[in-house]
């Protein structure tokens, strides 16, 4: 149940004309009253003799009774209440009771107050109602409506429980604007999966991901096919922008433009520019001296970009766990850019789930904790690398490093959910958890082929080699060795340990390091977790060769690029929600 208090108005008759009218796109069906301050209030929707003016005059009567000098300039209060898409269709009687509870909770008409404000609840769609009220009470005083928005939200949570509706989290004012009823109906008529507002928000976020300048941002918007209007000051300075889909038109066949701030609070031009700023404190080292930013080598391909993004994601996860709030908020915001870039450049069999993950995580990227920009440069560079490296192949090293990165992104989403939960950011925590579920599904699709090859290679190992890896496992993980060997993924782990030995590493030391970071016993597949940890830290090719020694289809027989940072411990297992 989603209540929304709209801006105060000056004309009761104007709002009534909208509520009882056909709607912007003919979406209002059978407008009628479901409740009012007086059971005898005229209903222009159901009573042929009643007019809008009749209802308006009765609603405004307490206002007109005041001397003109005492009448409030804005006296029309407006609240819309919408059910969640999966909620059952409520009856008029149920909506009427919900309306009475809302006007009581918000202070418009408290229970037992005979001198309360006049109000009426109009239903013109299955899933929502509108309440119109005049804020002058019958006794001539003005209603006290402080915190009416928060009170309506609190009452909505109680209504959800009482009616068995979907329980929603109370917003904190940082959410993107929801599509209007007219926008949703228009999308349905035109066969769109999402409304124009939502499509534009996703496209703009992808254009922002990893962008380094205003020019690059607008070049990406142009390349995506959007129509753009820039707002320029007389001095020539760029102040803002609006975007539109070429085929989204109004009744006059003109494009429907949305400003960045109307798409999401962090997509206004000033907020986007904050991402490119580098505060002095973020560029200084711990002892206060100016720290030089390490020069990263250019991206040489999608697989390399994914490896480097995996390293940056791991460092971000540690930062969220151990840093101050502003730095953690910046890492979470930048993680949204990585997910946007990953969804944009990944293969078809993972793209849908990654797109849903990025779409869900967008809500987790904003809160009232101000992000301290500059500390998120590694993640933003990772997003930039992903975009500039281009689309990946579905198999081979490209596909396997995609699985590697998704594996780490899953943990980052869980870390973000835990951080938001500790801050009591309920909407953001739920969004991060939803993103994690989509990432889990994307991982399973991306990892199926490389993991299958690794299992095959493990099954083809000589018996003495398999025994050597089993002995090593009992030596390093005596308490988990039995469980790991019983997992379907054990052959893949055995093959990875053998690959590490052949590459000149000490498998026992690598395995000990991989298990030292966090616990493993709640993982659904400890083998999967350890395989990616070991292949990352040992810089082994993510796409293994087939058991016969031929490269996997789509892979390149070239060595892995040298690491640009110190070896990075791999993803941690945080909870039983793991694969």
ABEGO torsion letter per residue (X at the ends): XBBBBBBBBABAAAAAAAAABAEAAGABBGBBBABBABAABBBAAABAABBAAAAAAAAAAAAAABBAAABBABABBBBBBBBBAABBBBBAAAAAAAAAAAAAAAGABBBGBAABBBBBBBBABAABBBBBBBABBAAGBBBBABGAAAAAAAAAAAAAAAAGBBBBBBBAGABBBBBBAAAAAAAAAAGBABBAAAAAAAAAAAAABGBABAAAAAAAAAAAGBBBBBBBBAAGBBABBBBBBAABBBAAGBBBBBBAAAABAAABAAAAAAAABBBAAAABBAAGBBBBBBBBBBBAEAAAAAAAAAAAAAAAAAAAAABBAAAAAAAAAAAAAAAAAAAAABBAAAAAAAAAAAAAAAAAABBABBBBBGAAAAAAAAAAAAAAAEBBBABEAAAAAAAAAAAAAAAAAAAAAAAAAAAGBAAAAAAAAAAAAAAAAAAAAAAAAAAAAAAAAAAABBAAAAAAAAAAAAAABAAAAAAAAABAAAAAAAAAAAAAAAAGBBAAAAAAAAAAABBAAABABAAAAAAAAAAAAAGBBABBBBAAGBBBBGBBBBBBBBBABBBBBBBBBABAABX
